[in-house]
Structures are given as structure tokens and as C-alpha cells.
Amino acid sequence: MDNSTDHPLEITTDDLVRMRANPDLLLLDCRRPDEHAIAQIEGSLLIPMQEIAERLAEIEDWRQKPLVVHCHHGMRSLRVVEFLREKGFSTAQSLTGGIDAWSLEVDADVPRY
């Protein structure tokens, strides 16, 4: 299986809207707790970027399941996805534009900051 085709590093908000129907999806928020307190995508799990390496056991079940990481604008989440893929999480993907894009394109009730 060619993961680069089946699971590109980045996905759009439209992709995530479709993926949310999958009960196996993990939406991982890699922002800081203070950012998470301002705005969240419902159902996301907060593990700040700097804690990912030490908290991998918490997401072990998603090595082969859908895993989407988001941050504020998509830069930190892309770095986290690259790290996760190095650690064997072959389906990990980053939300392009982050929670800001989600607020603009999907759910205006999610505050922008």
C-alpha cells in the first residue's frame, strides 16, 4: 500500500468533514492548553505538541486507524504528523489551515483567535 497516495500528509476541512463519520477517527489537537481553552473542535483529544513523544502510548491504538492532527494554522500539526509517521503511525494526517480554517469553512461557532 502506498501511504503517500492513500494517506497524504495533509487533508482539507472538507476531507475532515467526511472522515468524521468514521467512529474510529481520532482528532488530535496539538495546540497548547491555553489555545484549547479558547476554541476546540468537538471530540478532539488535546495532547500538546511538546508532550506527543512522551504520550504516544495514549494513541497507540491509532497506528493503523484514521488519525488527524490539528493546530491553529497547520504548521505544528504537520510537524507532529511527520514525527508520528516516523514512529509508525502510517495513517496520520494534518488538517491544512488548522482550527482557523475549520472555523472559517465549517463551523463558525468555533472562535477564531
C-alpha positions, 0 to 999 in steps of 0.5 A: 500500500502506498501511504503517500497516495492513500494517506497524504500528509495533509487533508482539507476541512472538507476531507475532515468533514467526511472522515468524521463519520468514521467512529474510529477517527481520532482528532488530535489537537496539538495546540497548547492548553491555553489555545484549547481553552479558547476554541476546540473542535468537538471530540478532539483529544488535546495532547500538546505538541511538546508532550506527543513523544512522551504520550504516544502510548495514549494513541497507540491504538491509532497506528493503523486507524484514521488519525488527524492532527490539528493546530491553529494554522497547520504548521505544528500539526504537520510537524507532529504528523511527520514525527508520528509517521516516523514512529509508525503511525502510517495513517496520520494526517494534518488538517491544512489551515488548522482550527482557523480554517475549520472555523472559517469553512465549517463551523463558525461557532468555533472562535477564531483567535 
